Amino acid sequence: MNRKEATSLLKEVYQVCGSLGEQGVMLMPPDADDVLSHGYQLHIKACLGNEYLECVKPLVRKYKLKMNYEPEKQLLVIYRPIEKKV
């Protein structure tokens, strides 16, 4: 996803699911971690409950994105996956 898409998604997450308060939100390049993505990744550093994650899921699906939550790292990564060509 490009920078504008990531910003719009974050605004929509805040509108629909609520603010994360003082949590860290970062826009990361595609190779920021072991998740292969097309374009930027949105990293949300927070301890998120199931309710918040369930609220975010429909927004992720709406834009054909993927999300990966690592509770031990308190890190939610939202990204556009690289499509494998068959």
Gaussian input, Z-matrix of N, CA and C with variables (Angstrom, degrees):
# hf/3-21g

backbone

0 1
 N
 C     1     B1
 C     2     B2     1     A1
 N     3     B3     2     A2     1     D1
 C     4     B4     3     A3     2     D2
 C     5     B5     4     A4     3     D3
 N     6     B6     5     A5     4     D4
 C     7     B7     6     A6     5     D5
 C     8     B8     7     A7     6     D6
 N     9     B9     8     A8     7     D7
 C    10    B10     9     A9     8     D8
 C    11    B11    10    A10     9     D9
 N    12    B12    11    A11    10    D10
 C    13    B13    12    A12    11    D11
 C    14    B14    13    A13    12    D12
 N    15    B15    14    A14    13    D13
 C    16    B16    15    A15    14    D14
 C    17    B17    16    A16    15    D15
 N    18    B18    17    A17    16    D16
 C    19    B19    18    A18    17    D17
 C    20    B20    19    A19    18    D18
 N    21    B21    20    A20    19    D19
 C    22    B22    21    A21    20    D20
 C    23    B23    22    A22    21    D21
 N    24    B24    23    A23    22    D22
 C    25    B25    24    A24    23    D23
 C    26    B26    25    A25    24    D24
 N    27    B27    26    A26    25    D25
 C    28    B28    27    A27    26    D26
 C    29    B29    28    A28    27    D27
 N    30    B30    29    A29    28    D28
 C    31    B31    30    A30    29    D29
 C    32    B32    31    A31    30    D30
 N    33    B33    32    A32    31    D31
 C    34    B34    33    A33    32    D32
 C    35    B35    34    A34    33    D33
 N    36    B36    35    A35    34    D34
 C    37    B37    36    A36    35    D35
 C    38    B38    37    A37    36    D36
 N    39    B39    38    A38    37    D37
 C    40    B40    39    A39    38    D38
 C    41    B41    40    A40    39    D39
 N    42    B42    41    A41    40    D40
 C    43    B43    42    A42    41    D41
 C    44    B44    43    A43    42    D42
 N    45    B45    44    A44    43    D43
 C    46    B46    45    A45    44    D44
 C    47    B47    46    A46    45    D45
 N    48    B48    47    A47    46    D46
 C    49    B49    48    A48    47    D47
 C    50    B50    49    A49    48    D48
 N    51    B51    50    A50    49    D49
 C    52    B52    51    A51    50    D50
 C    53    B53    52    A52    51    D51
 N    54    B54    53    A53    52    D52
 C    55    B55    54    A54    53    D53
 C    56    B56    55    A55    54    D54
 N    57    B57    56    A56    55    D55
 C    58    B58    57    A57    56    D56
 C    59    B59    58    A58    57    D57
 N    60    B60    59    A59    58    D58
 C    61    B61    60    A60    59    D59
 C    62    B62    61    A61    60    D60
 N    63    B63    62    A62    61    D61
 C    64    B64    63    A63    62    D62
 C    65    B65    64    A64    63    D63
 N    66    B66    65    A65    64    D64
 C    67    B67    66    A66    65    D65
 C    68    B68    67    A67    66    D66
 N    69    B69    68    A68    67    D67
 C    70    B70    69    A69    68    D68
 C    71    B71    70    A70    69    D69
 N    72    B72    71    A71    70    D70
 C    73    B73    72    A72    71    D71
 C    74    B74    73    A73    72    D72
 N    75    B75    74    A74    73    D73
 C    76    B76    75    A75    74    D74
 C    77    B77    76    A76    75    D75
 N    78    B78    77    A77    76    D76
 C    79    B79    78    A78    77    D77
 C    80    B80    79    A79    78    D78
 N    81    B81    80    A80    79    D79
 C    82    B82    81    A81    80    D80
 C    83    B83    82    A82    81    D81
 N    84    B84    83    A83    82    D82
 C    85    B85    84    A84    83    D83
 C    86    B86    85    A85    84    D84
 N    87    B87    86    A86    85    D85
 C    88    B88    87    A87    86    D86
 C    89    B89    88    A88    87    D87
 N    90    B90    89    A89    88    D88
 C    91    B91    90    A90    89    D89
 C    92    B92    91    A91    90    D90
 N    93    B93    92    A92    91    D91
 C    94    B94    93    A93    92    D92
 C    95    B95    94    A94    93    D93
 N    96    B96    95    A95    94    D94
 C    97    B97    96    A96    95    D95
 C    98    B98    97    A97    96    D96
 N    99    B99    98    A98    97    D97
 C   100   B100    99    A99    98    D98
 C   101   B101   100   A100    99    D99
 N   102   B102   101   A101   100   D100
 C   103   B103   102   A102   101   D101
 C   104   B104   103   A103   102   D102
 N   105   B105   104   A104   103   D103
 C   106   B106   105   A105   104   D104
 C   107   B107   106   A106   105   D105
 N   108   B108   107   A107   106   D106
 C   109   B109   108   A108   107   D107
 C   110   B110   109   A109   108   D108
 N   111   B111   110   A110   109   D109
 C   112   B112   111   A111   110   D110
 C   113   B113   112   A112   111   D111
 N   114   B114   113   A113   112   D112
 C   115   B115   114   A114   113   D113
 C   116   B116   115   A115   114   D114
 N   117   B117   116   A116   115   D115
 C   118   B118   117   A117   116   D116
 C   119   B119   118   A118   117   D117
 N   120   B120   119   A119   118   D118
 C   121   B121   120   A120   119   D119
 C   122   B122   121   A121   120   D120
 N   123   B123   122   A122   121   D121
 C   124   B124   123   A123   122   D122
 C   125   B125   124   A124   123   D123
 N   126   B126   125   A125   124   D124
 C   127   B127   126   A126   125   D125
 C   128   B128   127   A127   126   D126
 N   129   B129   128   A128   127   D127
 C   130   B130   129   A129   128   D128
 C   131   B131   130   A130   129   D129
 N   132   B132   131   A131   130   D130
 C   133   B133   132   A132   131   D131
 C   134   B134   133   A133   132   D132
 N   135   B135   134   A134   133   D133
 C   136   B136   135   A135   134   D134
 C   137   B137   136   A136   135   D135
 N   138   B138   137   A137   136   D136
 C   139   B139   138   A138   137   D137
 C   140   B140   139   A139   138   D138
 N   141   B141   140   A140   139   D139
 C   142   B142   141   A141   140   D140
 C   143   B143   142   A142   141   D141
 N   144   B144   143   A143   142   D142
 C   145   B145   144   A144   143   D143
 C   146   B146   145   A145   144   D144
 N   147   B147   146   A146   145   D145
 C   148   B148   147   A147   146   D146
 C   149   B149   148   A148   147   D147
 N   150   B150   149   A149   148   D148
 C   151   B151   150   A150   149   D149
 C   152   B152   151   A151   150   D150
 N   153   B153   152   A152   151   D151
 C   154   B154   153   A153   152   D152
 C   155   B155   154   A154   153   D153
 N   156   B156   155   A155   154   D154
 C   157   B157   156   A156   155   D155
 C   158   B158   157   A157   156   D156
 N   159   B159   158   A158   157   D157
 C   160   B160   159   A159   158   D158
 C   161   B161   160   A160   159   D159
 N   162   B162   161   A161   160   D160
 C   163   B163   162   A162   161   D161
 C   164   B164   163   A163   162   D162
 N   165   B165   164   A164   163   D163
 C   166   B166   165   A165   164   D164
 C   167   B167   166   A166   165   D165
 N   168   B168   167   A167   166   D166
 C   169   B169   168   A168   167   D167
 C   170   B170   169   A169   168   D168
 N   171   B171   170   A170   169   D169
 C   172   B172   171   A171   170   D170
 C   173   B173   172   A172   171   D171
 N   174   B174   173   A173   172   D172
 C   175   B175   174   A174   173   D173
 C   176   B176   175   A175   174   D174
 N   177   B177   176   A176   175   D175
 C   178   B178   177   A177   176   D176
 C   179   B179   178   A178   177   D177
 N   180   B180   179   A179   178   D178
 C   181   B181   180   A180   179   D179
 C   182   B182   181   A181   180   D180
 N   183   B183   182   A182   181   D181
 C   184   B184   183   A183   182   D182
 C   185   B185   184   A184   183   D183
 N   186   B186   185   A185   184   D184
 C   187   B187   186   A186   185   D185
 C   188   B188   187   A187   186   D186
 N   189   B189   188   A188   187   D187
 C   190   B190   189   A189   188   D188
 C   191   B191   190   A190   189   D189
 N   192   B192   191   A191   190   D190
 C   193   B193   192   A192   191   D191
 C   194   B194   193   A193   192   D192
 N   195   B195   194   A194   193   D193
 C   196   B196   195   A195   194   D194
 C   197   B197   196   A196   195   D195
 N   198   B198   197   A197   196   D196
 C   199   B199   198   A198   197   D197
 C   200   B200   199   A199   198   D198
 N   201   B201   200   A200   199   D199
 C   202   B202   201   A201   200   D200
 C   203   B203   202   A202   201   D201
 N   204   B204   203   A203   202   D202
 C   205   B205   204   A204   203   D203
 C   206   B206   205   A205   204   D204
 N   207   B207   206   A206   205   D205
 C   208   B208   207   A207   206   D206
 C   209   B209   208   A208   207   D207
 N   210   B210   209   A209   208   D208
 C   211   B211   210   A210   209   D209
 C   212   B212   211   A211   210   D210
 N   213   B213   212   A212   211   D211
 C   214   B214   213   A213   212   D212
 C   215   B215   214   A214   213   D213
 N   216   B216   215   A215   214   D214
 C   217   B217   216   A216   215   D215
 C   218   B218   217   A217   216   D216
 N   219   B219   218   A218   217   D217
 C   220   B220   219   A219   218   D218
 C   221   B221   220   A220   219   D219
 N   222   B222   221   A221   220   D220
 C   223   B223   222   A222   221   D221
 C   224   B224   223   A223   222   D222
 N   225   B225   224   A224   223   D223
 C   226   B226   225   A225   224   D224
 C   227   B227   226   A226   225   D225
 N   228   B228   227   A227   226   D226
 C   229   B229   228   A228   227   D227
 C   230   B230   229   A229   228   D228
 N   231   B231   230   A230   229   D229
 C   232   B232   231   A231   230   D230
 C   233   B233   232   A232   231   D231
 N   234   B234   233   A233   232   D232
 C   235   B235   234   A234   233   D233
 C   236   B236   235   A235   234   D234
 N   237   B237   236   A236   235   D235
 C   238   B238   237   A237   236   D236
 C   239   B239   238   A238   237   D237
 N   240   B240   239   A239   238   D238
 C   241   B241   240   A240   239   D239
 C   242   B242   241   A241   240   D240
 N   243   B243   242   A242   241   D241
 C   244   B244   243   A243   242   D242
 C   245   B245   244   A244   243   D243
 N   246   B246   245   A245   244   D244
 C   247   B247   246   A246   245   D245
 C   248   B248   247   A247   246   D246
 N   249   B249   248   A248   247   D247
 C   250   B250   249   A249   248   D248
 C   251   B251   250   A250   249   D249
 N   252   B252   251   A251   250   D250
 C   253   B253   252   A252   251   D251
 C   254   B254   253   A253   252   D252
 N   255   B255   254   A254   253   D253
 C   256   B256   255   A255   254   D254
 C   257   B257   256   A256   255   D255

   B1=1.4472
   B2=1.5144
   B3=1.2774
   B4=1.4578
   B5=1.5325
   B6=1.3174
   B7=1.4662
   B8=1.5396
   B9=1.3190
   B10=1.4661
   B11=1.5348
   B12=1.3371
   B13=1.4663
   B14=1.5277
   B15=1.3278
   B16=1.4619
   B17=1.5289
   B18=1.3220
   B19=1.4658
   B20=1.5249
   B21=1.3270
   B22=1.4665
   B23=1.5171
   B24=1.3339
   B25=1.4607
   B26=1.5211
   B27=1.3029
   B28=1.4602
   B29=1.5287
   B30=1.3260
   B31=1.4685
   B32=1.5228
   B33=1.3368
   B34=1.4691
   B35=1.5260
   B36=1.3176
   B37=1.4701
   B38=1.5206
   B39=1.3275
   B40=1.4574
   B41=1.5285
   B42=1.3412
   B43=1.4632
   B44=1.5227
   B45=1.3384
   B46=1.4656
   B47=1.5289
   B48=1.3236
   B49=1.4599
   B50=1.5210
   B51=1.3064
   B52=1.4586
   B53=1.5170
   B54=1.3005
   B55=1.4603
   B56=1.5202
   B57=1.3106
   B58=1.4586
   B59=1.5194
   B60=1.3092
   B61=1.4586
   B62=1.5153
   B63=1.3061
   B64=1.4628
   B65=1.5341
   B66=1.2930
   B67=1.4717
   B68=1.5172
   B69=1.3241
   B70=1.4580
   B71=1.5180
   B72=1.3230
   B73=1.4597
   B74=1.5223
   B75=1.3395
   B76=1.4585
   B77=1.5200
   B78=1.3060
   B79=1.4497
   B80=1.5234
   B81=1.3218
   B82=1.4563
   B83=1.5295
   B84=1.3237
   B85=1.4664
   B86=1.5295
   B87=1.3230
   B88=1.4697
   B89=1.5197
   B90=1.3026
   B91=1.4596
   B92=1.5292
   B93=1.3170
   B94=1.4540
   B95=1.5311
   B96=1.3065
   B97=1.4603
   B98=1.5224
   B99=1.3192
   B100=1.4634
   B101=1.5297
   B102=1.3367
   B103=1.4588
   B104=1.5246
   B105=1.3225
   B106=1.4569
   B107=1.5207
   B108=1.3153
   B109=1.4564
   B110=1.5207
   B111=1.3320
   B112=1.4562
   B113=1.5178
   B114=1.2986
   B115=1.4600
   B116=1.5222
   B117=1.3088
   B118=1.4598
   B119=1.5197
   B120=1.3237
   B121=1.4622
   B122=1.5233
   B123=1.3217
   B124=1.4507
   B125=1.5263
   B126=1.3330
   B127=1.4628
   B128=1.5231
   B129=1.3228
   B130=1.4586
   B131=1.5230
   B132=1.3154
   B133=1.4561
   B134=1.5167
   B135=1.3510
   B136=1.4559
   B137=1.5236
   B138=1.3048
   B139=1.4650
   B140=1.5286
   B141=1.3241
   B142=1.4636
   B143=1.5261
   B144=1.3095
   B145=1.4479
   B146=1.5184
   B147=1.3221
   B148=1.4693
   B149=1.5205
   B150=1.3300
   B151=1.4689
   B152=1.5253
   B153=1.3267
   B154=1.4662
   B155=1.5250
   B156=1.3256
   B157=1.4665
   B158=1.5222
   B159=1.3336
   B160=1.4643
   B161=1.5246
   B162=1.3150
   B163=1.4603
   B164=1.5283
   B165=1.3259
   B166=1.4677
   B167=1.5321
   B168=1.3187
   B169=1.4725
   B170=1.5340
   B171=1.3328
   B172=1.4729
   B173=1.5304
   B174=1.3285
   B175=1.4663
   B176=1.5237
   B177=1.3113
   B178=1.4617
   B179=1.5288
   B180=1.3325
   B181=1.4785
   B182=1.5240
   B183=1.3252
   B184=1.4657
   B185=1.5338
   B186=1.3212
   B187=1.4591
   B188=1.5288
   B189=1.3350
   B190=1.4791
   B191=1.5314
   B192=1.3268
   B193=1.4528
   B194=1.5265
   B195=1.2926
   B196=1.4647
   B197=1.5125
   B198=1.3325
   B199=1.4513
   B200=1.5123
   B201=1.3118
   B202=1.4506
   B203=1.5225
   B204=1.3449
   B205=1.4669
   B206=1.5164
   B207=1.3093
   B208=1.4542
   B209=1.5267
   B210=1.3558
   B211=1.4700
   B212=1.5253
   B213=1.3322
   B214=1.4663
   B215=1.5245
   B216=1.3183
   B217=1.4713
   B218=1.5232
   B219=1.3224
   B220=1.4704
   B221=1.5198
   B222=1.3452
   B223=1.4552
   B224=1.5270
   B225=1.3300
   B226=1.4555
   B227=1.5240
   B228=1.3352
   B229=1.4534
   B230=1.5251
   B231=1.3232
   B232=1.4641
   B233=1.5203
   B234=1.3286
   B235=1.4633
   B236=1.5273
   B237=1.3199
   B238=1.4616
   B239=1.5327
   B240=1.3318
   B241=1.4678
   B242=1.5192
   B243=1.3065
   B244=1.4581
   B245=1.5122
   B246=1.3273
   B247=1.4562
   B248=1.5186
   B249=1.3171
   B250=1.4656
   B251=1.5054
   B252=1.3133
   B253=1.4671
   B254=1.5123
   B255=1.3154
   B256=1.4706
   B257=1.4889
   A1=107.77
   A2=115.75
   A3=118.68
   A4=109.82
   A5=115.42
   A6=121.61
   A7=111.69
   A8=116.85
   A9=121.16
   A10=110.77
   A11=116.91
   A12=120.84
   A13=110.77
   A14=116.53
   A15=120.57
   A16=111.25
   A17=116.35
   A18=121.08
   A19=110.83
   A20=116.58
   A21=120.97
   A22=111.21
   A23=116.27
   A24=120.24
   A25=110.50
   A26=117.49
   A27=120.95
   A28=110.82
   A29=117.57
   A30=121.17
   A31=110.59
   A32=115.95
   A33=119.72
   A34=111.25
   A35=117.12
   A36=120.74
   A37=109.39
   A38=117.61
   A39=121.18
   A40=111.83
   A41=116.91
   A42=120.67
   A43=111.77
   A44=116.39
   A45=120.96
   A46=112.12
   A47=117.23
   A48=121.34
   A49=114.01
   A50=117.29
   A51=120.89
   A52=111.81
   A53=114.73
   A54=121.71
   A55=110.65
   A56=115.20
   A57=121.16
   A58=111.24
   A59=116.57
   A60=120.73
   A61=112.31
   A62=115.97
   A63=122.47
   A64=113.25
   A65=117.62
   A66=120.77
   A67=110.77
   A68=115.97
   A69=121.02
   A70=112.24
   A71=116.15
   A72=122.39
   A73=106.62
   A74=115.43
   A75=119.75
   A76=110.30
   A77=115.70
   A78=122.45
   A79=106.14
   A80=116.39
   A81=121.23
   A82=111.31
   A83=117.37
   A84=120.99
   A85=110.64
   A86=117.21
   A87=121.38
   A88=114.97
   A89=118.10
   A90=120.11
   A91=112.54
   A92=117.46
   A93=121.81
   A94=113.01
   A95=117.51
   A96=121.10
   A97=109.17
   A98=116.32
   A99=119.56
   A100=113.71
   A101=117.69
   A102=122.22
   A103=108.03
   A104=117.33
   A105=120.58
   A106=109.71
   A107=115.22
   A108=118.77
   A109=110.50
   A110=112.83
   A111=121.21
   A112=106.54
   A113=117.10
   A114=120.27
   A115=111.77
   A116=114.83
   A117=121.10
   A118=112.25
   A119=114.46
   A120=122.64
   A121=107.56
   A122=116.10
   A123=121.80
   A124=106.93
   A125=117.86
   A126=122.91
   A127=108.40
   A128=115.61
   A129=121.37
   A130=106.83
   A131=116.11
   A132=122.59
   A133=107.66
   A134=115.72
   A135=120.28
   A136=109.75
   A137=115.07
   A138=120.45
   A139=105.78
   A140=116.32
   A141=121.07
   A142=110.63
   A143=116.03
   A144=121.17
   A145=110.80
   A146=115.35
   A147=120.99
   A148=112.21
   A149=117.79
   A150=120.71
   A151=110.75
   A152=116.27
   A153=119.99
   A154=110.50
   A155=116.83
   A156=120.66
   A157=111.07
   A158=117.39
   A159=120.92
   A160=111.07
   A161=117.72
   A162=121.64
   A163=110.63
   A164=117.19
   A165=121.95
   A166=111.90
   A167=117.56
   A168=121.70
   A169=114.28
   A170=119.90
   A171=118.64
   A172=113.19
   A173=117.51
   A174=120.62
   A175=110.35
   A176=116.50
   A177=121.38
   A178=109.80
   A179=116.07
   A180=120.31
   A181=111.60
   A182=116.45
   A183=122.11
   A184=111.48
   A185=117.00
   A186=121.66
   A187=113.01
   A188=115.44
   A189=122.30
   A190=111.46
   A191=114.58
   A192=121.69
   A193=108.53
   A194=115.97
   A195=122.78
   A196=107.45
   A197=115.56
   A198=119.58
   A199=109.61
   A200=114.66
   A201=121.46
   A202=106.97
   A203=116.44
   A204=120.31
   A205=109.23
   A206=115.60
   A207=122.42
   A208=107.67
   A209=117.01
   A210=119.45
   A211=113.71
   A212=117.55
   A213=119.45
   A214=111.93
   A215=117.32
   A216=122.09
   A217=111.47
   A218=116.32
   A219=122.44
   A220=110.34
   A221=115.01
   A222=120.97
   A223=111.24
   A224=115.70
   A225=122.63
   A226=107.05
   A227=116.14
   A228=121.83
   A229=108.07
   A230=117.11
   A231=122.72
   A232=106.60
   A233=116.30
   A234=120.31
   A235=111.50
   A236=115.60
   A237=121.86
   A238=105.74
   A239=116.47
   A240=118.78
   A241=111.92
   A242=114.61
   A243=120.35
   A244=107.14
   A245=116.27
   A246=120.54
   A247=109.91
   A248=114.12
   A249=119.32
   A250=109.15
   A251=115.72
   A252=119.88
   A253=108.39
   A254=114.23
   A255=120.72
   A256=111.11
   D1=150.72
   D2=179.50
   D3=-87.90
   D4=175.17
   D5=-175.14
   D6=-59.21
   D7=-43.21
   D8=-178.66
   D9=-64.78
   D10=-41.52
   D11=178.50
   D12=-62.90
   D13=-42.01
   D14=-179.83
   D15=-63.92
   D16=-42.56
   D17=178.80
   D18=-63.88
   D19=-43.92
   D20=179.05
   D21=-63.51
   D22=-41.28
   D23=178.84
   D24=-62.52
   D25=-45.03
   D26=-179.63
   D27=-61.28
   D28=-42.59
   D29=176.91
   D30=-60.34
   D31=-43.05
   D32=-179.14
   D33=-66.99
   D34=-39.01
   D35=176.81
   D36=-59.89
   D37=-45.21
   D38=179.35
   D39=-63.51
   D40=-39.37
   D41=-179.32
   D42=-68.06
   D43=-43.07
   D44=-174.54
   D45=-84.17
   D46=-42.55
   D47=-171.31
   D48=-104.35
   D49=-14.62
   D50=-179.59
   D51=103.26
   D52=160.61
   D53=-178.65
   D54=-71.83
   D55=153.06
   D56=176.22
   D57=-94.85
   D58=3.89
   D59=179.61
   D60=68.78
   D61=-128.02
   D62=-175.38
   D63=-88.51
   D64=18.20
   D65=-177.89
   D66=-73.42
   D67=158.15
   D68=-179.37
   D69=-85.83
   D70=133.08
   D71=175.57
   D72=-127.15
   D73=127.83
   D74=-177.86
   D75=-131.53
   D76=144.11
   D77=173.19
   D78=-100.17
   D79=116.14
   D80=-171.77
   D81=-113.94
   D82=150.97
   D83=176.51
   D84=-68.52
   D85=163.33
   D86=-174.96
   D87=-57.43
   D88=-28.04
   D89=-176.72
   D90=-103.19
   D91=30.61
   D92=-175.99
   D93=-70.89
   D94=-22.90
   D95=-178.85
   D96=-152.60
   D97=-162.31
   D98=-177.38
   D99=-82.53
   D100=1.85
   D101=177.35
   D102=-87.67
   D103=118.35
   D104=179.34
   D105=-82.15
   D106=124.22
   D107=-176.38
   D108=-137.10
   D109=161.72
   D110=175.44
   D111=-101.52
   D112=112.08
   D113=-178.73
   D114=86.83
   D115=-162.03
   D116=-176.47
   D117=-70.82
   D118=159.06
   D119=172.26
   D120=-115.44
   D121=147.39
   D122=175.07
   D123=-103.47
   D124=116.70
   D125=178.97
   D126=-105.47
   D127=123.91
   D128=177.60
   D129=-116.49
   D130=113.69
   D131=-178.09
   D132=-94.83
   D133=101.96
   D134=-177.55
   D135=-165.92
   D136=155.00
   D137=171.85
   D138=-87.45
   D139=105.82
   D140=-173.81
   D141=-106.18
   D142=137.36
   D143=177.00
   D144=-84.65
   D145=168.85
   D146=179.67
   D147=-59.37
   D148=-36.71
   D149=-179.56
   D150=-60.96
   D151=-44.79
   D152=-178.98
   D153=-66.68
   D154=-43.09
   D155=179.14
   D156=-62.83
   D157=-40.80
   D158=178.37
   D159=-66.69
   D160=-29.52
   D161=177.08
   D162=-71.47
   D163=-36.55
   D164=-177.74
   D165=-74.72
   D166=-33.16
   D167=-174.86
   D168=-52.25
   D169=-47.66
   D170=180.00
   D171=-62.34
   D172=-33.03
   D173=177.79
   D174=-69.03
   D175=-38.48
   D176=177.97
   D177=-63.83
   D178=-45.01
   D179=178.58
   D180=-65.34
   D181=-39.31
   D182=-178.96
   D183=-54.51
   D184=-38.17
   D185=-177.81
   D186=-101.71
   D187=13.48
   D188=177.71
   D189=56.34
   D190=44.18
   D191=178.28
   D192=-106.60
   D193=177.83
   D194=175.45
   D195=-127.00
   D196=157.86
   D197=175.27
   D198=-136.13
   D199=149.08
   D200=179.49
   D201=-136.88
   D202=117.49
   D203=179.69
   D204=-110.05
   D205=126.23
   D206=177.83
   D207=-113.72
   D208=95.42
   D209=-175.16
   D210=-60.45
   D211=-33.52
   D212=-179.75
   D213=-66.06
   D214=-26.80
   D215=176.94
   D216=-98.99
   D217=-5.63
   D218=-173.92
   D219=50.31
   D220=53.03
   D221=-174.71
   D222=-135.45
   D223=122.62
   D224=173.77
   D225=-107.58
   D226=123.91
   D227=178.44
   D228=-113.11
   D229=124.68
   D230=176.95
   D231=-115.76
   D232=130.55
   D233=-172.19
   D234=-154.13
   D235=161.98
   D236=172.90
   D237=-96.09
   D238=114.90
   D239=-176.00
   D240=-69.45
   D241=150.31
   D242=173.56
   D243=-74.22
   D244=125.29
   D245=-179.21
   D246=-80.91
   D247=128.30
   D248=177.75
   D249=-82.75
   D250=130.17
   D251=179.50
   D252=-91.45
   D253=132.86
   D254=-178.19
   D255=-95.68

